[in-house]
Amino acid sequence: RAKSKLSIVVPLVIIVIFVLLYLTYSDLKLVSIVMLSIPLSLIGGLLALFLTQYNFSVAVWVGLIALFGNAVETGVVIVLYLDQAVKKAQKKLKKLTSNEIELAILEGATKRLRPVLMTAFTSILGLIPMLISTGTGSEVQKPLAIVVVGGLITSVFMTMIVIPVLFKLVIQKTGIQNRS
């Protein structure tokens, strides 16, 4: 029963995240870029689950929901700073070349690298007791922690590479002047 309910809850969580992001940004392109952090985190979560040979369980689904929230938070932070860096460069230079856009995006991404890594590292450190537990309840805690830790690792590194690249493509394709 729990698995059937979670098969409804997990997509519902993703839809709610999307709607909240759209209400915040009012820009479908930026929201789509941020939402890409979910599959980037899912890669690591599922890979970690596969490598440790744990089966899907309710704890894994709960871990995925927590992972999605954490990954979207990372995506929001990165996109926010990329957007601010490009707007700042545009105010300074008025018309940006492709190289100037790239430099602004690189500046925005590097400004957020340390805080993003610290947030993810702190979350991983907080999950270590769940990962190494052997007592009562560890059979529930470990799969949840494994999914979140694996997902956080790939999410942070993939998000710091993929999102800036996609952001640059979106900026170049849609033009900065159309953005507010």
Backbone torsions as a table, in degrees:
resi	resn	phi	psi	omega
1	ARG	NA	-42.1	-178.0
2	ALA	-63.5	-40.6	179.7
3	LYS	-64.8	-38.5	179.4
4	SER	-68.5	-37.0	176.7
5	LYS	-68.9	-39.0	179.4
6	LEU	-69.0	-27.2	176.1
7	SER	-68.0	-16.5	173.4
8	ILE	-95.5	-40.9	-175.3
9	VAL	-66.4	-43.7	-176.3
10	VAL	-61.2	-50.7	175.8
11	PRO	-62.2	-34.3	177.8
12	LEU	-63.7	-39.9	177.2
13	VAL	-61.1	-43.7	179.6
14	ILE	-63.7	-40.7	178.1
15	ILE	-65.2	-42.9	179.0
16	VAL	-62.7	-42.6	177.3
17	ILE	-59.1	-44.8	-179.3
18	PHE	-61.6	-46.2	-178.8
19	VAL	-63.9	-44.3	178.7
20	LEU	-62.0	-40.7	177.4
21	LEU	-65.5	-40.0	179.7
22	TYR	-66.4	-39.3	177.0
23	LEU	-65.3	-29.7	179.2
24	THR	-78.3	-49.0	-174.3
25	TYR	-91.0	-31.4	-173.5
26	SER	54.2	31.3	179.7
27	ASP	-139.8	107.6	-175.8
28	LEU	-61.2	-34.1	-179.0
29	LYS	-67.4	-45.0	178.8
30	LEU	-65.9	-40.3	179.1
31	VAL	-63.5	-39.3	178.3
32	SER	-64.0	-39.6	178.0
33	ILE	-64.2	-44.3	179.3
34	VAL	-63.9	-41.8	-178.8
35	MET	-64.3	-20.8	177.5
36	LEU	-64.4	-21.2	178.4
37	SER	-65.0	-22.1	179.1
38	ILE	-67.1	-54.4	177.9
39	PRO	-65.3	-28.5	177.3
40	LEU	-65.4	-35.3	177.0
41	SER	-78.2	-33.4	-179.8
42	LEU	-61.6	-35.2	178.6
43	ILE	-55.9	-51.6	-178.7
44	GLY	-68.1	-38.6	179.4
45	GLY	-62.8	-46.4	-179.8
46	LEU	-71.2	-35.9	177.1
47	LEU	-63.8	-44.3	178.0
48	ALA	-62.7	-39.1	178.1
49	LEU	-64.3	-41.9	179.2
50	PHE	-65.6	-46.0	-177.4
51	LEU	-64.7	-33.4	179.2
52	THR	-88.9	-5.3	176.7
53	GLN	60.3	37.4	172.7
54	TYR	-90.8	147.5	177.5
55	ASN	-87.0	161.7	173.6
56	PHE	-65.4	134.5	178.3
57	SER	-145.0	177.6	177.3
58	VAL	-60.6	-39.7	179.3
59	ALA	-61.6	-37.8	178.6
60	VAL	-65.2	-43.5	179.2
61	TRP	-63.2	-41.3	177.4
62	VAL	-64.0	-41.1	176.4
63	GLY	-61.0	-39.1	178.0
64	LEU	-64.4	-40.4	178.4
65	ILE	-62.5	-44.9	178.1
66	ALA	-63.2	-40.5	179.2
67	LEU	-63.0	-43.0	179.9
68	PHE	-60.8	-43.0	178.4
69	GLY	-62.6	-42.7	179.7
70	ASN	-66.9	-40.8	-179.7
71	ALA	-66.7	-40.8	179.1
72	VAL	-66.5	-38.2	176.3
73	GLU	-58.5	-45.1	177.7
74	THR	-61.9	-43.9	178.9
75	GLY	-62.1	-40.7	179.3
76	VAL	-63.4	-45.8	-178.9
77	VAL	-60.7	-45.3	-178.0
78	ILE	-66.2	-48.0	-178.3
79	VAL	-62.9	-39.1	178.4
80	LEU	-58.6	-47.5	-178.8
81	TYR	-72.6	-32.8	174.9
82	LEU	-63.7	-44.5	-180.0
83	ASP	-62.8	-44.7	179.2
84	GLN	-64.1	-39.4	-179.2
85	ALA	-65.7	-40.4	179.4
86	VAL	-69.0	-41.1	178.3
87	LYS	-64.6	-38.9	177.8
88	LYS	-63.6	-44.1	178.1
89	ALA	-65.1	-37.0	179.7
90	GLN	-67.1	-39.2	177.6
91	LYS	-62.4	-38.5	-177.4
92	LYS	-73.5	-41.7	-171.6
93	LEU	-109.6	-7.0	-177.7
94	LYS	66.4	-64.6	-179.2
95	LYS	-115.1	124.2	-175.6
96	LEU	-102.0	137.5	172.3
97	THR	-84.6	171.8	178.6
98	SER	-60.3	-40.0	179.6
99	ASN	-66.1	-39.8	179.1
100	GLU	-68.3	-36.6	175.2
101	ILE	-62.7	-44.5	-179.9
102	GLU	-61.4	-42.9	178.8
103	LEU	-64.7	-40.6	178.5
104	ALA	-64.5	-42.1	179.3
105	ILE	-65.9	-40.8	177.8
106	LEU	-62.2	-41.1	177.9
107	GLU	-63.7	-45.2	179.7
108	GLY	-63.4	-39.6	-179.3
109	ALA	-70.2	-40.6	-178.8
110	THR	-71.2	-28.8	176.7
111	LYS	-64.8	-31.0	-176.2
112	ARG	-97.6	-3.4	-176.4
113	LEU	-60.6	-51.1	-177.5
114	ARG	-63.0	-49.5	179.2
115	PRO	-61.5	-37.3	179.2
116	VAL	-66.5	-44.6	178.7
117	LEU	-64.4	-39.5	179.2
118	MET	-65.5	-40.7	179.3
119	THR	-63.8	-47.5	-179.3
120	ALA	-65.3	-43.2	-179.5
121	PHE	-62.9	-39.6	178.2
122	THR	-64.9	-41.8	177.7
123	SER	-63.0	-42.3	179.3
124	ILE	-64.3	-44.0	177.7
125	LEU	-59.4	-39.0	179.0
126	GLY	-66.4	-24.4	-179.4
127	LEU	-91.8	-8.7	-178.7
128	ILE	-57.8	-43.0	177.0
129	PRO	-58.0	-35.0	177.7
130	MET	-70.2	-35.1	-179.5
131	LEU	-68.4	-36.4	-174.9
132	ILE	-99.6	2.1	-178.3
133	SER	-67.1	147.3	179.6
134	THR	-129.5	-6.4	-174.9
135	GLY	-83.1	-161.4	179.8
136	THR	-60.8	131.0	178.7
137	GLY	91.4	-6.9	-177.9
138	SER	-66.0	-26.3	179.3
139	GLU	-67.5	-20.3	175.9
140	VAL	-93.5	-40.2	-175.3
141	GLN	-70.1	-43.1	-174.6
142	LYS	-59.9	-50.4	-179.0
143	PRO	-60.5	-38.9	178.1
144	LEU	-61.3	-49.2	-178.7
145	ALA	-66.0	-39.1	-179.5
146	ILE	-62.3	-44.0	179.9
147	VAL	-63.6	-45.2	-177.6
148	VAL	-67.2	-45.3	-178.9
149	VAL	-64.2	-48.5	178.7
150	GLY	-60.2	-42.5	179.4
151	GLY	-67.1	-38.6	178.7
152	LEU	-64.4	-39.4	-179.0
153	ILE	-62.4	-51.5	-179.2
154	THR	-71.3	-34.7	-178.3
155	SER	-60.4	-48.3	-177.2
156	VAL	-63.8	-49.4	-175.8
157	PHE	-71.2	-41.3	179.0
158	MET	-69.6	-39.0	-179.2
159	THR	-65.7	-37.5	179.7
160	MET	-70.5	-16.4	178.3
161	ILE	-103.0	-51.7	-171.9
162	VAL	-71.6	-45.7	-175.7
163	ILE	-63.0	-45.7	176.8
164	PRO	-60.7	-37.3	178.6
165	VAL	-64.9	-47.1	178.5
166	LEU	-65.3	-37.9	178.2
167	PHE	-60.4	-44.2	178.8
168	LYS	-61.9	-43.3	179.3
169	LEU	-62.0	-41.8	179.8
170	VAL	-65.6	-44.3	179.4
171	ILE	-61.4	-44.2	-178.5
172	GLN	-69.2	-35.8	-178.0
173	LYS	-75.6	-42.8	-175.6
174	THR	-90.4	-20.1	-178.3
175	GLY	84.2	145.0	-177.5
176	ILE	-76.6	-32.7	-175.7
177	GLN	-61.9	-28.4	-179.4
178	ASN	-76.0	-9.3	-175.3
179	ARG	-99.5	144.1	177.9
180	SER	-124.1	NA	NA
